[in-house]
Amino acid sequence: MSSSGDLSDAVPTPSCSVAPNPGSRISFPEIIRKKRDGKKLEEQEICYFVQAVTKQTLQEGQIGAMLMAIRLQGMDPEEILVLTREMATSGKVLEWPEEWHGLLVDKHSTGGVGDKVSLPLAPALAACGCKVPMISGRGLGHTGGTLDKLESVPGFRVSQSPEQMKQILEKVGCCIVEQSKELVPADKALYALRDITATVDSMPLITGSILCKKAAENISALVLDVKFGSAALYPTLESARQLAHSLVSVGTQLGISTVAVLSMMDRPLGHRVGHSLEVLESLECLEGRGPEELRELVTTLGGTLLWQCGRASSVSQGTARIAQALDDGSALRTFQSMLQAQGVEVDVARALCAGGEEERFQVLKRASLQEELVAQCNGSPWIRIHYDRPKLSDADRCKLQGALLLDTSEPFAPSLWVVETILPEKQPGERRLMGKCGKKPAEGQQNLENI
C-alpha cells in the first residue's frame, strides 16, 4: 500500500527469461499444441502467452486457438493462478492511501438476465464507509453489462483514469468504470475474443478474467455472485460450485479476502430487463422499494463484504446496515453524487434520483413502442415489450409466449435466491502479485418488462 496515494506510470518489467518477441526461442504453436493435447503449461509459457497478447505480437487466430485449447482441456489450479497473476500485472496495479487499507472492497457477478445488483450495491457500500473502485464489463453472451446500463444515463462517463478514480473515491466513496488501456490490457484483448470464439464459459478463463481486474484494483475484500440456472453461464449448482471454489481459492492466494455466493438465475432478476429499465429498477431499490429478490441480493452481498472488511461483526449485522442505507436515503444520495462525479449534469442526476417515474423516463428516454402480451389461459397481461425497431414479429411473440410457464396446481411460493456461501479454506496472506518469473506489478437488444 502506498501512503501517498500516488499512481505511478511505471511500465511492467518482463517476467519471463525469454521475452515474447518474434526472435524468441519459444514457439507459440508448440504451446498451443501442448495445451491442445491436455498437457500442463509451464509458468514461463503462460507468461509468454499473456505478454504476447499484451504486446499484440500474436495473430488473432493463434489467440483464438489457445482460448479453445484452454476451454477444451482446462487448467489445473497452479496454471490458473499464474494466468490470473500475469493478466493482473500486464498493466498498472492501482495504489491507494494507507488510511484506506481494509476499506477497499468490490463485488463481481458472473451475469444473468436483469442482473443490476452493482448499481445499488456500490453506493450502499460507500454509504457504509467502504471504498469501492468497481471495474465493470460490457455485455458478454446474453448477459447485460453494468457499463451498458449506466451509459443509458445521459453524460455518464465510464472511462476514468486511475487518478480520476482516486479523486472520485475520495469525494464519493465509489465509482463504476471500464478497464482502461492502463489496467489489465491482456484481459481486455482476451475478453473481446472469448465472446466470438465460444469460450465464454471456460472456468480458467472466467477465473482469470474476473480476478485479474480485482487484483489490479488492489482491493482488500471481494464477494463473488456466482449464478447457476437456465440463464447463467453454468446451468447446474454443481458446475457453479466448482467455479466458485476456483475463484475463492485463487483470490485468496492473491491476498484478497474472497467469498463466493451461489445464487439462482433460472428466471430474470427483478421485473425489468434492458439497460434503461434496469436503471429505473435500481433507483427503486435505492429508495428502499423494488423487487424483494433484488434487495435480497444487494443486502446479502453487501452485508458479506461489510463483515469481510471488519465493518460489521457478522453477515447479518452487515446485511442490516446495507438495508438501512437503502431505506434512509444515504445510498441514493451517494448514487447521485457518483453520477455527477462521472459526468452527469446536476439537473439530470437530480431528476433521476429525486423525480418520479415519468420524470425519470424523460431523462432515460422511453422507447417509441410498447406492447403487452397476455397469458393465454386467462387473458391477463404478463409482459410489456419496449422497442423502437425492428418491429415485433409474430415469431417473436410466439417465442416470448413459449417462455411463460404457468403451474396452477399449487400456490406460488418464491424461493430464496441465495442458496450457498463458499468461504476460503484459509485466510489470505500477503498480496502475491509476483511469481517465479520475477515480474513485479506496474504501479501507480429489445427491452422486456415483467408486469
Buried (B, 14 or more C-beta within 10 A) or exposed (E): BBEEBBBBEEEBEBBBEBBBEEEBEBEBEEBBEBBBEEEEBBBBBBBBBBBBBBBEBBEEEBBBBBBBBBBEBBBEBEBBBBBBBBBBBBBBBBBBBEEBBBBBBBBBBBBBBBBBBBBBBBBBBBBBEBBBBBBBBBBBEEBBBBBBBBBBBBBBBBEBEBEBBBBBBEEBBBBBBBBBEBBBBBBBBBBEBBEEBEBBBBBBBBBBBBBBBBBBBBBBBBBBBBBBBEBBBBBEBEBBBBBBBBBBBBBBBBBBBBBBBBBBBBBBBBBBBBBBBBBBBBBBBBBBEBBEBBBBBBBBBBBBBBBBBEBBEEBEEBBBBBBBBBBEBBBBBBBBBBBBBBBBEEEBBBBBBBBEEEEBBEBBEBBEEEBEBEEEEEEEEBBBBBBEEEEBEEEBEEEBBEEEEEEEEEEEEEEEBBBBBBBBEEEBEEBBBEBEBEBEBBBBEBBBBBE
